[in-house]
Each structure stands twice: as structure tokens, then as C-alpha cells.
Amino acid sequence: MLRTRSYAAVGRAFTLVEVLIVVVILGILAAVVVPSFANATEPSRQAAFITSMKSFGDAVQLYQARNGDYPPDGVSGTIPAGLENYISPDDWDDITPIGGSWDTEDTPAGYGVGVHFDGQGQTRDDQYMLEIDETFDDGNLATGSFQTTGSGRYYLIVSAN
């Protein structure tokens, strides 16, 4: 009687070939699916950058409303004095989601908050930043609320001159 149970238990087990077939099928599915997820990361980074930049722009405008002037221009990647009361310094001091450092600047177009590609993380070119501009502005880096000042600097203009 005991022997019958042993044979019955062995008959219900998977063979090595069956297990290998399942592993191969899962490998093929992973090879098909993973590249599609890899392509989704760049739009996510751009969206995170846009969201952070808008939040920082709102904080700068709130700072101006309460203090009568914009935060002093500081060093790229270092939060301007007084702005730490409006945003987390840890969020500002980190590399942006697309690379580069957060920065404020009194540009020819007006006071802006944005990114300075200063060797921190990946550096982006005008073509890449144009994709960001097309997402929430006029698609032209020379006009609108998102502009470049050249030399790897791109700003959301919060107050036009």
C-alpha cells in the first residue's frame, strides 16, 4: 500500500523537460516585454522634471509675493538663500530627473528657475530640451515660458522683464 502512494506521488511531479520549457517561455516573454518598459523611462523623467520645475516656479513666485523680490541668484545646485522655507533643500540639491543641477537666474527674458547642465548627471542638448518645451510650452526654446539662455541652461520664466 505504501508503494502505491510513492508511485502516485512520482507520477504527479514535473519532469525536468517540462520545467525547462516553462523557463524558456518565460525568458522569451521577458525579452519581448522588457524593452518596451525601458523606452517608457525617458518620458517619465521628462514628466518628473516638468512637474518639479513648475513646483519650484510656484515656490519662487510665492517667495516673491511674500518678500517683494525674487530669491538671490546663487550657485547652480545650491538652494538660494530663503527659498528653503518654500521647498525642501534635499529636492533642490539633488540632480534633476534629467541630469544637471537646479538653478535660478535673472535672464534677459526675466527671472527663471530651471536646469543648468554643469556636469552633474547626464547632459542634454537643445533637441532633447525642445521635446520638453513642446510638452508644456510653445515648442520654441527662444520664446514662451520655457527658454534657453545658451551654454546648457534652460529656464521656466516666472516673471517676464
Contacts in CASP RR format, 6 or more apart in sequence:
PFRMAT RR
TARGET T0000
AUTHOR 0000-0000-0000
METHOD contacts of the structure
MODEL  1
MLRTRSYAAVGRAFTLVEVLIVVVILGILAAVVVPSFANATEPSRQAAFI
TSMKSFGDAVQLYQARNGDYPPDGVSGTIPAGLENYISPDDWDDITPIGG
SWDTEDTPAGYGVGVHFDGQGQTRDDQYMLEIDETFDDGNLATGSFQTTG
SGRYYLIVSAN
45 97 0 8 1.000
45 98 0 8 1.000
46 97 0 8 1.000
46 98 0 8 1.000
46 131 0 8 1.000
46 132 0 8 1.000
46 135 0 8 1.000
47 135 0 8 1.000
48 97 0 8 1.000
49 96 0 8 1.000
49 97 0 8 1.000
49 98 0 8 1.000
49 115 0 8 1.000
49 132 0 8 1.000
50 132 0 8 1.000
50 135 0 8 1.000
50 136 0 8 1.000
52 91 0 8 1.000
52 96 0 8 1.000
52 97 0 8 1.000
52 102 0 8 1.000
53 113 0 8 1.000
53 114 0 8 1.000
53 115 0 8 1.000
53 156 0 8 1.000
54 136 0 8 1.000
54 156 0 8 1.000
55 87 0 8 1.000
56 87 0 8 1.000
56 92 0 8 1.000
56 102 0 8 1.000
56 113 0 8 1.000
56 114 0 8 1.000
56 156 0 8 1.000
57 112 0 8 1.000
57 113 0 8 1.000
57 156 0 8 1.000
57 158 0 8 1.000
59 83 0 8 1.000
59 86 0 8 1.000
59 87 0 8 1.000
60 70 0 8 1.000
60 71 0 8 1.000
60 83 0 8 1.000
60 86 0 8 1.000
60 104 0 8 1.000
60 111 0 8 1.000
60 112 0 8 1.000
60 113 0 8 1.000
60 158 0 8 1.000
61 158 0 8 1.000
61 159 0 8 1.000
62 86 0 8 1.000
63 70 0 8 1.000
63 71 0 8 1.000
63 82 0 8 1.000
63 83 0 8 1.000
63 85 0 8 1.000
63 86 0 8 1.000
64 70 0 8 1.000
64 111 0 8 1.000
64 158 0 8 1.000
64 159 0 8 1.000
70 104 0 8 1.000
70 106 0 8 1.000
70 111 0 8 1.000
70 158 0 8 1.000
70 159 0 8 1.000
71 80 0 8 1.000
71 81 0 8 1.000
71 82 0 8 1.000
71 83 0 8 1.000
71 104 0 8 1.000
72 80 0 8 1.000
72 81 0 8 1.000
73 80 0 8 1.000
73 104 0 8 1.000
73 105 0 8 1.000
73 106 0 8 1.000
74 80 0 8 1.000
74 103 0 8 1.000
74 104 0 8 1.000
76 101 0 8 1.000
76 102 0 8 1.000
76 103 0 8 1.000
76 116 0 8 1.000
76 118 0 8 1.000
77 92 0 8 1.000
77 93 0 8 1.000
77 101 0 8 1.000
77 102 0 8 1.000
77 103 0 8 1.000
77 116 0 8 1.000
77 118 0 8 1.000
77 120 0 8 1.000
78 92 0 8 1.000
78 93 0 8 1.000
79 87 0 8 1.000
79 89 0 8 1.000
79 92 0 8 1.000
79 93 0 8 1.000
79 102 0 8 1.000
80 104 0 8 1.000
83 92 0 8 1.000
83 104 0 8 1.000
84 92 0 8 1.000
92 102 0 8 1.000
93 102 0 8 1.000
95 101 0 8 1.000
95 120 0 8 1.000
95 121 0 8 1.000
96 102 0 8 1.000
96 114 0 8 1.000
96 115 0 8 1.000
98 115 0 8 1.000
98 122 0 8 1.000
98 124 0 8 1.000
98 128 0 8 1.000
98 132 0 8 1.000
99 115 0 8 1.000
99 117 0 8 1.000
99 120 0 8 1.000
99 121 0 8 1.000
99 122 0 8 1.000
99 123 0 8 1.000
99 124 0 8 1.000
100 115 0 8 1.000
100 116 0 8 1.000
100 117 0 8 1.000
100 118 0 8 1.000
100 119 0 8 1.000
100 120 0 8 1.000
100 121 0 8 1.000
100 122 0 8 1.000
100 123 0 8 1.000
101 115 0 8 1.000
101 116 0 8 1.000
101 118 0 8 1.000
101 120 0 8 1.000
102 113 0 8 1.000
102 114 0 8 1.000
102 115 0 8 1.000
102 116 0 8 1.000
103 113 0 8 1.000
103 114 0 8 1.000
103 115 0 8 1.000
103 116 0 8 1.000
103 153 0 8 1.000
103 155 0 8 1.000
104 111 0 8 1.000
104 112 0 8 1.000
104 113 0 8 1.000
104 114 0 8 1.000
105 111 0 8 1.000
105 112 0 8 1.000
105 113 0 8 1.000
105 114 0 8 1.000
105 149 0 8 1.000
105 153 0 8 1.000
105 155 0 8 1.000
106 112 0 8 1.000
107 147 0 8 1.000
107 149 0 8 1.000
107 155 0 8 1.000
107 157 0 8 1.000
108 149 0 8 1.000
108 161 0 8 1.000
109 147 0 8 1.000
109 149 0 8 1.000
109 155 0 8 1.000
109 157 0 8 1.000
109 160 0 8 1.000
109 161 0 8 1.000
110 157 0 8 1.000
110 158 0 8 1.000
110 159 0 8 1.000
110 160 0 8 1.000
110 161 0 8 1.000
111 157 0 8 1.000
111 158 0 8 1.000
111 159 0 8 1.000
112 155 0 8 1.000
112 156 0 8 1.000
112 157 0 8 1.000
112 158 0 8 1.000
112 159 0 8 1.000
113 155 0 8 1.000
113 156 0 8 1.000
113 158 0 8 1.000
114 153 0 8 1.000
114 154 0 8 1.000
114 155 0 8 1.000
114 156 0 8 1.000
115 153 0 8 1.000
115 154 0 8 1.000
115 155 0 8 1.000
116 152 0 8 1.000
116 153 0 8 1.000
117 123 0 8 1.000
117 124 0 8 1.000
117 152 0 8 1.000
117 153 0 8 1.000
123 152 0 8 1.000
126 141 0 8 1.000
126 148 0 8 1.000
129 141 0 8 1.000
129 148 0 8 1.000
129 154 0 8 1.000
130 139 0 8 1.000
130 141 0 8 1.000
132 146 0 8 1.000
132 154 0 8 1.000
133 139 0 8 1.000
133 140 0 8 1.000
133 141 0 8 1.000
133 146 0 8 1.000
136 146 0 8 1.000
137 144 0 8 1.000
137 145 0 8 1.000
137 146 0 8 1.000
138 144 0 8 1.000
141 147 0 8 1.000
141 148 0 8 1.000
141 154 0 8 1.000
142 148 0 8 1.000
144 157 0 8 1.000
145 156 0 8 1.000
145 157 0 8 1.000
146 154 0 8 1.000
146 155 0 8 1.000
146 156 0 8 1.000
146 157 0 8 1.000
147 154 0 8 1.000
147 155 0 8 1.000
147 157 0 8 1.000
148 154 0 8 1.000
148 155 0 8 1.000
149 155 0 8 1.000
END
